[in-house]
Amino acid sequence: MGLISLIAIIVIGYFVVTLVKDYNGRQQQDSHQLEALQQEVADLKQRVVTLEAIVVDRDEALRQKFRDL
């Protein structure tokens, strides 16, 4: 094996390792973004439930006031 072949193998190995590290970093970043979006959706669902409860409660209170008249 010549010196040029050894250098070529080292360079190719370096690029492969760099690509694998970059790919894994992107996968972790995508995973974190997915978790953040899932948490945001869960928070928004809870807010909708709370708002629905407020609207329904006010609507029921208004109906009761009309009944009392």
C-alpha positions as CSV (number, residue, x, y, z in Angstrom):
1,M,0.0,0.0,0.0
2,G,1.5,3.3,-1.1
3,L,1.6,6.5,0.8
4,I,-1.0,8.1,-1.5
5,S,-3.4,5.3,-0.9
6,L,-2.9,5.6,2.9
7,I,-3.6,9.4,2.7
8,A,-6.7,8.8,0.5
9,I,-8.1,6.3,3.0
10,I,-7.5,8.7,5.9
11,V,-9.1,11.6,4.1
12,I,-12.1,9.4,3.1
13,G,-12.4,8.1,6.6
14,Y,-12.4,11.6,8.0
15,F,-15.2,12.7,5.7
16,V,-17.3,9.6,6.6
17,V,-16.9,10.3,10.3
18,T,-17.8,14.0,9.8
19,L,-20.9,13.1,7.8
20,V,-22.0,10.6,10.4
21,K,-21.6,13.1,13.2
22,D,-23.4,15.8,11.3
23,Y,-26.3,13.3,10.5
24,N,-26.6,12.3,14.2
25,G,-26.5,16.0,15.3
26,R,-29.4,16.8,12.9
27,Q,-31.4,13.8,14.1
28,Q,-31.0,15.0,17.7
29,Q,-32.0,18.5,16.7
30,D,-35.1,17.2,14.9
31,S,-36.0,15.2,17.9
32,H,-35.8,18.2,20.2
33,Q,-37.9,20.3,17.8
34,L,-40.5,17.5,17.7
35,E,-40.6,17.3,21.5
36,A,-41.0,21.1,21.7
37,L,-43.9,21.1,19.1
38,Q,-45.6,18.2,20.9
39,Q,-45.4,20.1,24.2
40,E,-46.8,23.2,22.5
41,V,-49.7,21.3,21.1
42,A,-50.4,19.8,24.5
43,D,-50.3,23.3,26.1
44,L,-52.7,24.6,23.4
45,K,-55.1,21.8,23.9
46,Q,-55.2,22.5,27.6
47,R,-55.9,26.2,26.9
48,V,-58.7,25.3,24.6
49,V,-60.3,23.1,27.3
50,T,-60.0,25.9,29.7
51,L,-61.5,28.4,27.3
52,E,-64.4,26.1,26.5
53,A,-65.1,25.7,30.2
54,I,-65.2,29.4,30.7
55,V,-67.5,30.0,27.7
56,V,-69.8,27.2,28.7
57,D,-69.9,28.4,32.3
58,R,-70.7,32.0,31.2
59,D,-73.3,30.7,28.8
60,E,-75.0,28.7,31.5
61,A,-74.8,31.6,33.9
62,L,-76.4,33.8,31.3
63,R,-79.2,31.3,30.8
64,Q,-79.8,31.1,34.5
65,K,-80.1,34.9,34.7
66,F,-82.7,34.8,31.9
67,R,-84.6,32.1,33.7
68,D,-84.6,34.2,36.9
69,L,-86.2,37.1,35.0
